Every structure is written in structure tokens, then in C-alpha cells.
Amino acid sequence: MSSFVLDAPRAVAAPIRILGHCANWLLTYWARREAVKLLSQLDERELRDIGLTRGRIEAAVHGFAQAESELGRVR
């Protein structure tokens, strides 16, 4: 019986931890969707001012894009 009592906190903690990870993923997803939506509303000049092109919005929001100046493209 003592083994069951000691395992109970672990048995409860695992689903709570999984639920926390899922909630964190969902909040991150929503925040990124909102960022894409806001950046998509900018015009080409405004995007260029912050070093983006329309085709790189998704990558930038996910942290995978480099600024145009880092790619050697100067406009």
C-alpha cells in the first residue's frame, strides 16, 4: 500500500504536466497567428522598414527568417 501512495503524486503530476504543455503550445500558436495577421496588414514599405518581405512573414514569426540586410540584399 505504501508503494501506491508514493506513486500517486507522480500519476497525478504527469497528466497535469502534459496538460500544461498543451496549454502552452496552444497559447504560443494563437500568439503567432495574431502576429502573422498583424504583419500581413502592413504594406510593402512598412515590411521593408523592418527587414521583411511578405513571403517571409511566417518564417519571421516562427523565428526562422533572416533580415534582408543579413542576406546581402540591399534595396
C-alpha positions in Angstrom: 0.0 0.0 0.0 2.8 2.4 0.7 4.1 1.9 -2.8 0.7 3.0 -4.2 0.7 6.1 -2.0 4.1 7.1 -3.1 3.3 6.7 -6.8 0.0 8.6 -6.6 1.7 12.1 -6.9 3.6 11.0 -10.0 0.5 9.6 -11.5 -1.3 12.9 -11.0 1.6 15.1 -12.0 2.2 13.5 -15.4 -1.3 14.4 -16.9 -1.1 17.9 -15.3 2.3 18.4 -16.9 1.0 17.2 -20.3 -2.0 19.5 -20.0 0.4 22.4 -19.2 2.5 21.7 -22.2 -0.6 21.5 -24.4 -1.9 24.8 -23.0 1.5 26.5 -23.6 1.6 25.2 -27.2 -1.9 26.5 -27.8 -1.2 29.9 -26.4 2.0 30.1 -28.5 0.1 29.1 -31.6 -2.6 31.8 -31.0 0.1 34.4 -30.4 1.9 33.5 -33.6 -1.3 33.5 -35.6 -2.1 37.0 -34.3 1.5 38.2 -35.2 1.1 36.8 -38.7 -2.3 38.6 -39.0 -0.9 41.9 -37.9 2.2 41.7 -40.0 0.1 40.8 -43.0 -1.8 44.0 -42.7 1.4 46.1 -43.2 2.2 47.4 -46.7 5.4 46.6 -48.6 7.2 49.7 -47.4 6.5 49.1 -43.8 7.6 45.4 -44.1 10.8 46.5 -45.8 11.4 49.0 -43.0 11.5 46.2 -40.5 13.6 43.9 -42.8 10.8 41.6 -44.0 9.1 40.7 -47.2 5.6 39.4 -47.4 6.8 35.9 -48.2 8.9 35.7 -45.0 6.2 36.7 -42.5 5.5 33.1 -41.4 9.2 32.3 -41.1 9.9 35.5 -39.2 7.1 34.8 -36.7 8.4 31.4 -36.1 12.0 32.7 -35.7 13.4 31.2 -38.9 13.8 34.2 -41.1 16.9 36.4 -41.5 16.6 40.1 -42.2 17.0 41.2 -45.8 20.2 43.0 -44.9 21.7 39.8 -43.5 21.1 38.1 -46.8 23.1 40.7 -48.7 20.1 42.2 -50.5 20.1 45.9 -50.3 17.2 47.8 -51.8 
